């Protein structure tokens, strides 16, 4: 990526003028002889994808808004991910990508973003952001097992399975469980904001939620859903780390 910086020094301030060319940089990745074409055998040049990527890159260059309607087969995810990642890395920025469906979220997390990370060798960091209620509370799990709260055999079986899963899971989220927990079980072992002890909790150092939040603050790219994004707006920014740009995919919803 190119960056021309003109600096004029004055007695009490520094005036910096940037000429940013992310809009042009995206062709190096998406064009016929680009990095993706060389790294992925089946990659095909898509003029609409390049046009969209350049438009998104221009938005980052000039800091304004853009609405795009992309037809099927455009390759819209890569068209916004490439310029977003380039911009975030170059200027140490944070970009939020908000989706409506879990299907698209999983496509980004398990296909598109890892593809860019692996094939392009771009050293960027990304994280999935979920609402706090999606995380297991180790303290509440311990208390629930000691209190003998459950009377149904299925509840006891799920508790045992959760204990085994704790040794395997990386993020401690309900969605990472190999089964759908009963609501009666998760209500007693899931994190509840009003009951959280924060740094005073005996399990704070190993808490899944706070470990994940630490990753959020260090990431260039945050993947969220629309509900969480607007929960952050309603809470005056208390849910997500401060970010510099947002991309709404499936914005019609």
C-alpha positions in Angstrom: 0.0 0.0 0.0 1.3 3.5 -0.8 1.1 6.4 1.5 2.4 9.8 0.6 2.8 12.0 3.7 3.5 15.7 3.5 4.4 17.3 6.8 4.7 21.0 7.5 6.1 22.0 10.9 4.9 25.2 12.7 5.8 26.6 16.1 2.8 25.1 17.9 1.4 22.3 15.8 2.1 19.8 13.1 0.0 19.9 9.9 -0.1 16.5 8.2 -1.7 15.9 4.8 -2.2 12.3 3.6 -2.7 11.1 0.1 -4.1 7.6 0.6 -4.5 5.1 -2.2 -6.3 2.2 -0.7 -8.8 2.6 -3.6 -6.0 1.6 -6.0 -4.3 -0.9 -3.8 -7.2 -3.4 -3.9 -6.5 -4.2 -7.5 -3.2 -5.9 -6.4 -5.3 -8.4 -4.5 -8.4 -8.9 -6.7 -7.3 -8.3 -10.3 -6.4 -11.0 -12.8 -2.8 -11.1 -11.8 -3.4 -10.2 -8.2 -2.3 -11.9 -5.0 -5.5 -13.9 -4.7 -5.4 -15.1 -8.2 -1.8 -16.4 -7.6 -2.7 -17.9 -4.3 -6.0 -19.6 -5.2 -6.1 -21.8 -8.3 -9.9 -21.4 -8.8 -10.0 -17.7 -8.2 -11.7 -15.7 -11.0 -11.4 -12.1 -11.7 -14.8 -10.3 -11.3 -15.1 -6.8 -12.7 -18.1 -6.0 -10.4 -16.1 -7.2 -7.3 -13.1 -5.0 -8.2 -15.5 -2.0 -8.8 -17.1 -2.5 -5.5 -13.7 -2.9 -3.7 -12.4 0.3 -5.2 -15.6 2.1 -4.2 -15.2 0.8 -0.6 -11.5 1.7 -0.7 -12.4 5.3 -1.7 -14.8 5.5 1.2 -11.9 4.7 3.6 -9.6 7.1 1.7 -12.1 10.0 1.9 -14.0 9.1 5.0 -17.5 9.3 3.8 -20.5 6.9 3.5 -21.4 4.4 0.8 -24.5 2.3 0.0 -23.9 -0.7 -2.3 -26.4 -3.1 -3.8 -24.4 -6.1 -5.0 -26.0 -8.9 -7.1 -25.4 -12.6 -6.6 -22.0 -13.7 -7.7 -20.3 -10.3 -7.1 -18.2 -11.7 -4.3 -19.2 -8.8 -2.0 -17.6 -10.1 1.2 -14.1 -10.1 -0.3 -14.9 -6.8 -2.0 -15.3 -5.1 1.4 -13.0 -7.2 3.5 -9.8 -6.5 1.4 -10.0 -2.7 1.6 -11.2 -2.8 5.2 -8.2 -5.0 6.3 -5.7 -3.0 4.3 -6.9 0.2 5.9 -7.1 -1.2 9.4 -3.5 -2.6 9.3 -1.9 0.5 7.7 -3.4 3.0 10.0 -3.9 0.8 13.1 -7.7 1.1 12.9 -10.6 -1.0 14.0 -13.4 -2.0 11.6 -16.7 -3.5 12.7 -18.5 -5.8 10.2 -22.2 -6.3 11.2 -24.3 -9.1 9.8 -28.0 -10.0 10.1 -27.8 -13.8 9.7 -25.7 -16.4 11.5 -25.1 -18.0 8.1 -23.3 -15.0 6.8 -21.4 -14.6 10.0 -20.2 -18.1 9.8 -19.2 -17.7 6.2 -17.0 -14.7 7.2 -15.5 -16.3 10.2 -14.8 -19.8 8.9 -14.2 -19.2 5.2 -13.6 -15.7 3.9 -11.5 -14.1 6.6 -9.3 -17.3 7.2 -8.9 -17.5 3.5 -7.4 -13.9 3.3 -5.3 -14.6 6.5 -3.8 -17.8 5.1 -3.4 -17.0 1.4 -2.3 -13.4 1.6 -0.2 -13.7 4.8 -1.6 -10.4 6.0 -0.9 -10.1 9.7 -4.3 -8.9 10.8 -6.3 -9.8 13.9 -10.0 -10.5 14.0 -12.6 -11.6 16.6 -16.2 -12.6 16.9 -18.1 -10.5 19.3 -21.1 -12.0 21.1 -23.5 -10.8 23.8 -22.4 -11.5 27.3 -25.2 -14.0 27.9 -23.6 -16.4 25.3 -20.6 -17.1 27.6 -20.3 -19.8 30.3 -19.6 -18.5 33.8 -17.1 -20.8 35.5 -18.1 -19.6 38.9 -21.8 -20.2 38.3 -21.0 -23.6 36.8 -19.1 -24.6 40.0 -21.9 -23.2 42.3 -24.6 -25.0 40.3 -22.9 -28.3 40.5 -22.3 -28.0 44.3 -25.9 -26.8 45.0 -27.5 -29.8 43.3 -30.0 -27.6 41.5 -31.2 -30.1 38.9 -33.7 -32.9 39.3 -34.1 -34.1 35.7 -31.7 -36.8 34.4 -31.2 -34.8 31.2 -30.2 -31.8 33.2 -27.6 -33.8 35.1 -26.3 -35.4 31.9 -25.9 -31.9 30.3 -24.0 -30.6 33.4 -21.6 -33.5 33.1 -21.1 -32.8 29.4 -20.5 -29.1 30.1 -17.8 -30.0 32.7 -16.1 -32.2 30.1 -16.5 -29.5 27.4 -14.8 -26.9 29.6 -11.5 -28.7 29.1 -11.9 -28.5 25.3 -13.5 -25.2 24.4 -11.5 -22.2 23.5 -14.1 -19.5 23.9 -16.7 -21.0 26.3 -19.7 -19.9 24.2 -23.0 -21.6 24.1 -22.7 -21.9 20.4 -19.5 -23.9 20.8 -21.3 -26.7 22.7 -21.9 -29.9 20.7 -25.5 -29.8 21.8 -28.2 -27.2 22.5 -28.4 -26.8 26.3 -31.7 -26.8 28.1 -32.8 -23.3 29.1 -33.0 -24.4 32.7 -29.3 -25.5 32.6 -27.9 -22.5 30.8 -29.8 -20.0 33.0 -27.8 -21.4 35.9 -24.4 -21.6 34.3 -24.4 -18.9 31.7 -23.0 -15.4 32.4 -25.4 -12.9 33.8 -24.3 -9.3 33.8 -26.0 -8.3 37.0 -24.4 -11.3 38.9 -20.9 -10.8 37.5 -18.3 -10.0 40.1 -15.7 -8.8 37.6 -12.2 -8.6 38.9 -13.4 -9.8 42.3 -14.4 -13.1 40.9 -12.3 -16.1 41.8 -12.4 -17.2 38.2 -11.6 -13.8 36.6 -8.2 -14.8 35.3 -9.7 -17.7 33.3 -13.1 -16.1 32.5 -14.1 -16.8 28.9 -15.9 -13.5 28.5 -13.2 -11.3 29.7 -10.5 -13.2 27.8 -12.6 -12.7 24.6 -13.1 -9.0 25.4 -9.3 -8.6 25.6 -9.1 -10.1 22.1 -11.7 -7.6 20.9 -9.6 -4.7 21.9 -6.6 -6.0 20.1 -8.4 -6.9 16.9 -8.4 -5.0 13.6 -11.7 -6.6 12.5 -14.7 -7.2 14.7 -17.6 -9.5 13.5 -20.9 -8.7 15.2 -24.6 -9.0 14.5 -27.0 -6.1 14.1 -28.6 -6.7 17.5 -25.3 -6.4 19.3 -24.2 -3.4 17.3 -27.3 -1.4 18.2 -27.1 -2.6 21.8 -23.7 -0.9 21.8 -25.3 2.3 20.4 -28.0 2.2 23.1 -25.5 1.8 25.8 -23.3 4.7 24.6 -20.5 2.4 23.5 -20.4 0.2 26.6 -20.6 -3.1 24.8 -17.9 -2.9 22.1 -14.4 -1.4 22.0 -14.2 1.9 20.3 -14.0 1.5 16.5 -13.2 3.7 13.5 -15.6 2.4 10.8 -18.5 0.0 10.4 -19.7 -2.1 7.4 -23.3 -3.3 7.5 -23.7 -6.4 5.4 -27.4 -7.4 4.9 -28.2 -3.8 5.7 -31.7 -4.1 4.3 -32.6 -6.0 7.6 
